[in-house]
Structures are given as C-alpha cells and as structure tokens.
Amino acid sequence: MTHGSTAANTTTRTLDVLVVDDDPLILTVVDLMVRHMGHTVRTASDGMAALDVMADAPADLIVSDIRMPGMDGLAL
C-alpha cells in the first residue's frame, strides 16, 4: 500500500448473534438476515430461554424483542 492510499480494511469478524423473540416468524426472518450477513446465529423464544442458550457461551450481540412473556427483553 502506498502513502495516501484509501483502501478499506477488508478484515471482517464473524459474530455470534443471539436472536430472542416470541414470534416464530420474526425469529426466522431475523435469523435468516443475520446468517445472510455471514454471522452465526442462536435463537431463543424468551428471556429465560436466552439465558439457557448463553449458559454455554455468551453471545457477541443480542437482538431481542422488548415485550415477551416471562422474562422480557429489558430484563434480559
């Protein structure tokens, strides 16, 4: 690379994303979108299930619905 070059850094990082939503359609759509971006996805249907999923390993990013039965996205 020469001085003054404006080449973008092409290094990308794959994230482990946890998608939490009680609506199966939304869960599926967000899952597919995030996978299409090249990231790994784990899913949960509510906050308590999300805690169970993260017991093995924490997620890099959590995408959560706010209003869900049981433990909602704010309590998560």
N, CA, C and O atoms as a MOPAC input file, in Angstrom:
PM7 MOZYME 1SCF
protein

 N      0.85200 1    -1.17700 1     0.00000 1
 C      0.00000 1     0.00000 1     0.00000 1
 C      0.89000 1     1.23000 1     0.00000 1
 O      1.85700 1     1.29300 1     0.75900 1
 N      0.59000 1     2.16600 1    -0.80400 1
 C      1.39200 1     3.38100 1    -0.90900 1
 C      0.85500 1     4.45400 1     0.00700 1
 O     -0.29700 1     4.40300 1     0.43800 1
 N      1.69100 1     5.41900 1     0.30000 1
 C      1.29100 1     6.54900 1     1.12400 1
 C      0.10500 1     7.26900 1     0.46600 1
 O      0.12800 1     7.56000 1    -0.73000 1
 N     -0.91900 1     7.54600 1     1.26100 1
 C     -2.06700 1     8.24500 1     0.73300 1
 C     -3.14800 1     7.32900 1     0.18000 1
 O     -4.19300 1     7.80000 1    -0.26800 1
 N     -2.90500 1     6.03800 1     0.20900 1
 C     -3.90200 1     5.10300 1    -0.29200 1
 C     -5.12200 1     5.08900 1     0.62000 1
 O     -4.99300 1     5.21400 1     1.83800 1
 N     -6.29500 1     4.93700 1     0.03600 1
 C     -7.52700 1     4.93900 1     0.82400 1
 C     -8.21600 1     3.58100 1     0.79900 1
 O     -9.43300 1     3.50100 1     0.96600 1
 N     -7.44600 1     2.50500 1     0.59000 1
 C     -8.04300 1     1.16600 1     0.54100 1
 C     -8.67800 1     0.84200 1     1.89200 1
 O     -8.08700 1     1.07600 1     2.94600 1
 N     -9.88200 1     0.30400 1     1.83800 1
 C    -10.60400 1    -0.04300 1     3.06700 1
 C    -10.02900 1    -1.31500 1     3.65700 1
 O     -9.53600 1    -2.18700 1     2.94200 1
 N    -10.10300 1    -1.40200 1     4.97800 1
 C     -9.68900 1    -2.60800 1     5.67500 1
 C    -10.73500 1    -3.68400 1     5.39100 1
 O    -11.90900 1    -3.51200 1     5.71800 1
 N    -10.31200 1    -4.79000 1     4.78500 1
 C    -11.25900 1    -5.82000 1     4.39600 1
 C    -11.37100 1    -6.94700 1     5.41600 1
 O    -12.04000 1    -7.94700 1     5.15600 1
 N    -10.73100 1    -6.80200 1     6.56500 1
 C    -10.82200 1    -7.81700 1     7.60100 1
 C    -12.21000 1    -7.76600 1     8.23000 1
 O    -12.65700 1    -6.71100 1     8.67800 1
 N    -12.88200 1    -8.90400 1     8.26100 1
 C    -14.20100 1    -8.96800 1     8.87300 1
 C    -14.16900 1    -9.97400 1    10.01200 1
 O    -13.33900 1   -10.88300 1    10.03000 1
 N    -15.06300 1    -9.80400 1    10.94300 1
 C    -15.16400 1   -10.69500 1    12.09200 1
 C    -16.56100 1   -11.30000 1    12.10600 1
 O    -17.55800 1   -10.58800 1    11.98800 1
 N    -16.62100 1   -12.60000 1    12.25000 1
 C    -17.91100 1   -13.27000 1    12.37400 1
 C    -18.38100 1   -13.15300 1    13.80500 1
 O    -17.64800 1   -13.49700 1    14.73300 1
 N    -19.60100 1   -12.66900 1    13.99600 1
 C    -20.17000 1   -12.51700 1    15.33000 1
 C    -21.06000 1   -13.69800 1    15.66300 1
 O    -21.66500 1   -14.30900 1    14.78300 1
 N    -21.12900 1   -14.00800 1    16.94800 1
 C    -22.08900 1   -14.98500 1    17.45100 1
 C    -23.27700 1   -14.17000 1    17.94000 1
 O    -23.18800 1   -13.48500 1    18.95900 1
 N    -24.38600 1   -14.24200 1    17.21700 1
 C    -25.55800 1   -13.41300 1    17.48700 1
 C    -26.66500 1   -14.26800 1    18.09800 1
 O    -26.97800 1   -15.34900 1    17.59800 1
 N    -27.24600 1   -13.77300 1    19.17500 1
 C    -28.39900 1   -14.41600 1    19.79300 1
 C    -29.63200 1   -13.59500 1    19.45500 1
 O    -29.70900 1   -12.41300 1    19.78900 1
 N    -30.59600 1   -14.22400 1    18.79100 1
 C    -31.84900 1   -13.55800 1    18.42600 1
 C    -32.92500 1   -14.07800 1    19.37000 1
 O    -33.13500 1   -15.28700 1    19.47300 1
 N    -33.61200 1   -13.15500 1    20.06500 1
 C    -34.62500 1   -13.52200 1    21.05000 1
 C    -35.94500 1   -12.86100 1    20.66800 1
 O    -36.05200 1   -11.63500 1    20.62700 1
 N    -36.94900 1   -13.69400 1    20.38800 1
 C    -38.27400 1   -13.17500 1    20.04000 1
 C    -39.29800 1   -14.27500 1    20.23500 1
 O    -39.02900 1   -15.43700 1    19.93000 1
 N    -40.47500 1   -13.91600 1    20.74400 1
 C    -41.52600 1   -14.91800 1    20.95400 1
 C    -42.36900 1   -15.15700 1    19.70500 1
 O    -43.19300 1   -16.07200 1    19.69400 1
 N    -42.18900 1   -14.37600 1    18.67600 1
 C    -42.91200 1   -14.55000 1    17.41000 1
 C    -42.04300 1   -15.39400 1    16.46900 1
 O    -40.98700 1   -14.93600 1    16.03200 1
 N    -42.47700 1   -16.62200 1    16.15300 1
 C    -41.65900 1   -17.50400 1    15.31300 1
 C    -41.31700 1   -16.92400 1    13.94000 1
 O    -40.22800 1   -17.17100 1    13.42200 1
 N    -42.23400 1   -16.15700 1    13.34700 1
 C    -41.96100 1   -15.56200 1    12.04100 1
 C    -40.83000 1   -14.53900 1    12.13400 1
 O    -39.89800 1   -14.56500 1    11.33000 1
 N    -40.91200 1   -13.64800 1    13.10700 1
 C    -39.86700 1   -12.63800 1    13.28900 1
 C    -38.54000 1   -13.31300 1    13.60300 1
 O    -37.50200 1   -12.91500 1    13.07400 1
 N    -38.56200 1   -14.32500 1    14.45700 1
 C    -37.35500 1   -15.06400 1    14.81600 1
 C    -36.69300 1   -15.64100 1    13.56900 1
 O    -35.47600 1   -15.54700 1    13.40500 1
 N    -37.49000 1   -16.23200 1    12.70200 1
 C    -36.96800 1   -16.83000 1    11.47100 1
 C    -36.41600 1   -15.77600 1    10.52000 1
 O    -35.33800 1   -15.95700 1     9.95300 1
 N    -37.14100 1   -14.68300 1    10.34200 1
 C    -36.70600 1   -13.63000 1     9.41100 1
 C    -35.39100 1   -13.00100 1     9.88000 1
 O    -34.46900 1   -12.83400 1     9.08200 1
 N    -35.30000 1   -12.65700 1    11.15100 1
 C    -34.06700 1   -12.04400 1    11.66500 1
 C    -32.92100 1   -13.05200 1    11.60000 1
 O    -31.80100 1   -12.68900 1    11.24000 1
 N    -33.18500 1   -14.30600 1    11.94400 1
 C    -32.17800 1   -15.36400 1    11.84300 1
 C    -31.61500 1   -15.42300 1    10.43100 1
 O    -30.39700 1   -15.41900 1    10.25000 1
 N    -32.48700 1   -15.47700 1     9.42700 1
 C    -32.03100 1   -15.55800 1     8.03400 1
 C    -31.24300 1   -14.32200 1     7.61300 1
 O    -30.25000 1   -14.43600 1     6.89400 1
 N    -31.67600 1   -13.14800 1     8.05300 1
 C    -30.97400 1   -11.90800 1     7.69500 1
 C    -29.56500 1   -11.89200 1     8.27900 1
 O    -28.60700 1   -11.53300 1     7.59400 1
 N    -29.44500 1   -12.27900 1     9.53500 1
 C    -28.14000 1   -12.24500 1    10.19800 1
 C    -27.21400 1   -13.30500 1     9.59600 1
 O    -26.03000 1   -13.04500 1     9.38400 1
 N    -27.75100 1   -14.50400 1     9.32000 1
 C    -26.94600 1   -15.54400 1     8.67000 1
 C    -26.48900 1   -15.09200 1     7.27800 1
 O    -25.36600 1   -15.37900 1     6.86500 1
 N    -27.35600 1   -14.39100 1     6.56700 1
 C    -27.00600 1   -13.88100 1     5.23900 1
 C    -25.82900 1   -12.90400 1     5.31900 1
 O    -25.06000 1   -12.77700 1     4.36600 1
 N    -25.69200 1   -12.22200 1     6.44100 1
 C    -24.57400 1   -11.30000 1     6.64600 1
 C    -23.29000 1   -12.03200 1     7.03400 1
 O    -22.23800 1   -11.41200 1     7.19000 1
 N    -23.38200 1   -13.36600 1     7.18900 1
 C    -22.18700 1   -14.15300 1     7.45700 1
 C    -21.91100 1   -14.44100 1     8.92200 1
 O    -20.82600 1   -14.91200 1     9.26200 1
 N    -22.85700 1   -14.17200 1     9.78200 1
 C    -22.65200 1   -14.39900 1    11.20900 1
 C    -23.32000 1   -15.70000 1    11.64900 1
 O    -24.20600 1   -16.21800 1    10.96800 1
 N    -22.88500 1   -16.21800 1    12.79000 1
 C    -23.53800 1   -17.39400 1    13.35500 1
 C    -24.70800 1   -16.92800 1    14.21300 1
 O    -24.65600 1   -15.85300 1    14.81200 1
 N    -25.75500 1   -17.73400 1    14.27100 1
 C    -26.97200 1   -17.33200 1    14.96700 1
 C    -27.42500 1   -18.44300 1    15.90500 1
 O    -27.44400 1   -19.62200 1    15.55200 1
 N    -27.78600 1   -18.02500 1    17.10500 1
 C    -28.50600 1   -18.89100 1    18.03100 1
 C    -29.81800 1   -18.17700 1    18.32200 1
 O    -29.87500 1   -16.94800 1    18.27500 1
 N    -30.87600 1   -18.93400 1    18.62200 1
 C    -32.18200 1   -18.32200 1    18.84400 1
 C    -32.77600 1   -18.77600 1    20.17100 1
 O    -32.43700 1   -19.82900 1    20.71100 1
 N    -33.67900 1   -17.93400 1    20.67200 1
 C    -34.42900 1   -18.24600 1    21.89200 1
 C    -35.78800 1   -17.57200 1    21.78800 1
 O    -35.93000 1   -16.52500 1    21.15800 1
 N    -36.79700 1   -18.19400 1    22.42200 1
 C    -38.16700 1   -17.67900 1    22.31200 1
 C    -38.56600 1   -16.73100 1    23.44100 1
 O    -39.63600 1   -16.12500 1    23.38200 1
 N    -37.73300 1   -16.59300 1    24.46100 1
 C    -37.97500 1   -15.61100 1    25.52600 1
 C    -36.68800 1   -15.40400 1    26.31700 1
 O    -35.67200 1   -16.04500 1    26.04700 1
 N    -36.74000 1   -14.51400 1    27.28600 1
 C    -35.54800 1   -14.17100 1    28.05400 1
 C    -34.96000 1   -15.33200 1    28.83600 1
 O    -33.73900 1   -15.48400 1    28.89000 1
 N    -35.80700 1   -16.15200 1    29.44200 1
 C    -35.31200 1   -17.29200 1    30.20800 1
 C    -34.60600 1   -18.29600 1    29.29400 1
 O    -33.55500 1   -18.83100 1    29.64500 1
 N    -35.18700 1   -18.54500 1    28.12900 1
 C    -34.55000 1   -19.44400 1    27.16600 1
 C    -33.22300 1   -18.85800 1    26.68100 1
 O    -32.27000 1   -19.59800 1    26.43700 1
 N    -33.15900 1   -17.53700 1    26.54200 1
 C    -31.91700 1   -16.88000 1    26.12300 1
 C    -30.81200 1   -17.09800 1    27.14800 1
 O    -29.66000 1   -17.33600 1    26.78400 1
 N    -31.16200 1   -17.01700 1    28.42800 1
 C    -30.16000 1   -17.26700 1    29.47200 1
 C    -29.65600 1   -18.70600 1    29.40000 1
 O    -28.46700 1   -18.96000 1    29.59500 1
 N    -30.54900 1   -19.63900 1    29.12400 1
 C    -30.14300 1   -21.03800 1    28.96400 1
 C    -29.19800 1   -21.20500 1    27.77600 1
 O    -28.19900 1   -21.91800 1    27.86600 1
 N    -29.51800 1   -20.54500 1    26.66600 1
 C    -28.68300 1   -20.63700 1    25.47300 1
 C    -27.29500 1   -20.06100 1    25.75500 1
 O    -26.29100 1   -20.59800 1    25.28700 1
 N    -27.24200 1   -18.97500 1    26.51600 1
 C    -25.95400 1   -18.32800 1    26.79300 1
 C    -25.18300 1   -18.98600 1    27.93400 1
 O    -24.05900 1   -18.57700 1    28.22700 1
 N    -25.76000 1   -19.99400 1    28.58200 1
 C    -25.05300 1   -20.67100 1    29.66500 1
 C    -23.78000 1   -21.34200 1    29.14200 1
 O    -22.77800 1   -21.41700 1    29.85300 1
 N    -23.82400 1   -21.82800 1    27.90200 1
 C    -22.64900 1   -22.47800 1    27.30800 1
 C    -21.58900 1   -21.46200 1    26.90000 1
 O    -20.39800 1   -21.66900 1    27.13500 1
 N    -22.02300 1   -20.37400 1    26.29400 1
 C    -21.09300 1   -19.34000 1    25.82600 1
 C    -21.87000 1   -18.05100 1    25.62300 1
 O    -22.97500 1   -18.07600 1    25.08100 1
 N    -21.30600 1   -16.91800 1    26.05200 1
 C    -22.00400 1   -15.64700 1    25.84200 1
 C    -22.03500 1   -15.28200 1    24.35700 1
 O    -21.17300 1   -15.69200 1    23.58000 1
 N    -23.04600 1   -14.50600 1    23.98800 1
 C    -23.16600 1   -14.02500 1    22.61200 1
 C    -22.38000 1   -12.73000 1    22.45400 1
 O    -22.20400 1   -11.98000 1    23.41300 1
 N    -21.90800 1   -12.47400 1    21.23400 1
 C    -21.26200 1   -11.20000 1    20.93400 1
 C    -22.29000 1   -10.08400 1    20.81500 1
 O    -22.01500 1    -8.92800 1    21.13800 1
 N    -23.48400 1   -10.45300 1    20.34200 1
 C    -24.54700 1    -9.48500 1    20.10600 1
 C    -25.88500 1   -10.15100 1    20.37600 1
 O    -26.11000 1   -11.28900 1    19.96700 1
 N    -26.78000 1    -9.43900 1    21.06900 1
 C    -28.12900 1    -9.94200 1    21.31600 1
 C    -29.11400 1    -9.01100 1    20.62800 1
 O    -29.09500 1    -7.80000 1    20.84700 1
 N    -29.97800 1    -9.58600 1    19.79000 1
 C    -31.06200 1    -8.86000 1    19.14300 1
 C    -32.33300 1    -9.38900 1    19.78000 1
 O    -32.67700 1   -10.55900 1    19.61000 1
 N    -33.04200 1    -8.52000 1    20.52300 1
 C    -34.16500 1    -9.00700 1    21.32000 1
 C    -35.41700 1    -8.16300 1    21.15200 1
 O    -35.36000 1    -6.94000 1    21.01700 1
 N    -36.55000 1    -8.85800 1    21.16500 1
 C    -37.84700 1    -8.21100 1    21.27600 1
 C    -37.92400 1    -7.63100 1    22.69100 1
 O    -37.30400 1    -8.17100 1    23.60800 1
 N    -38.65500 1    -6.56700 1    22.87800 1
 C    -38.78000 1    -5.98000 1    24.21400 1
 C    -39.91500 1    -6.62100 1    24.98100 1
 O    -39.75800 1    -6.92800 1    26.16300 1
 N    -41.05400 1    -6.83300 1    24.34400 1
 C    -42.22200 1    -7.39400 1    25.02600 1
 C    -42.36400 1    -8.87600 1    24.70300 1
 O    -42.69100 1    -9.26400 1    23.58200 1
 N    -42.10400 1    -9.69600 1    25.73100 1
 C    -42.24700 1   -11.14300 1    25.59600 1
 C    -42.78800 1   -11.68900 1    26.91000 1
 O    -42.59900 1   -11.07400 1    27.96000 1
 N    -43.46300 1   -12.84000 1    26.86500 1
 C    -43.92700 1   -13.44900 1    28.10400 1
 C    -42.75400 1   -13.91500 1    28.95800 1
 O    -41.66200 1   -14.16300 1    28.44600 1
 N    -42.98600 1   -14.03100 1    30.24900 1
 C    -41.90300 1   -14.45200 1    31.13900 1
 C    -40.90800 1   -13.31400 1    31.30400 1
 O    -41.28700 1   -12.22200 1    31.72700 1
 N    -39.66900 1   -13.54600 1    30.98600 1
 C    -38.61700 1   -12.51900 1    31.06600 1
 C    -38.56000 1   -11.79400 1    29.74100 1
 O    -38.26900 1   -12.40000 1    28.71000 1
 N    -38.83600 1   -10.49300 1    29.75700 1
 C    -38.82800 1    -9.73400 1    28.50300 1
 C    -37.42100 1    -9.27600 1    28.14200 1
 O    -36.45800 1    -9.54300 1    28.86200 1
 N    -37.32300 1    -8.58800 1    27.02500 1
 C    -36.02700 1    -8.14600 1    26.51000 1
 C    -35.34600 1    -7.11500 1    27.38000 1
 O    -34.12000 1    -7.00800 1    27.34100 1
 N    -36.08200 1    -6.35600 1    28.15700 1
 C    -35.46500 1    -5.37000 1    29.04900 1
 C    -34.85000 1    -6.01900 1    30.26600 1
 O    -33.80300 1    -5.58000 1    30.74300 1
 N    -35.48600 1    -7.06100 1    30.77800 1
 C    -34.94500 1    -7.76500 1    31.94500 1
 C    -33.76400 1    -8.63100 1    31.58200 1
 O    -32.92500 1    -8.94100 1    32.42800 1
 N    -33.69800 1    -9.02400 1    30.31500 1
 C    -32.62000 1    -9.88800 1    29.84400 1
 C    -31.31000 1    -9.19800 1    30.00800 1
 O    -30.27000 1    -9.76000 1    29.66800 1

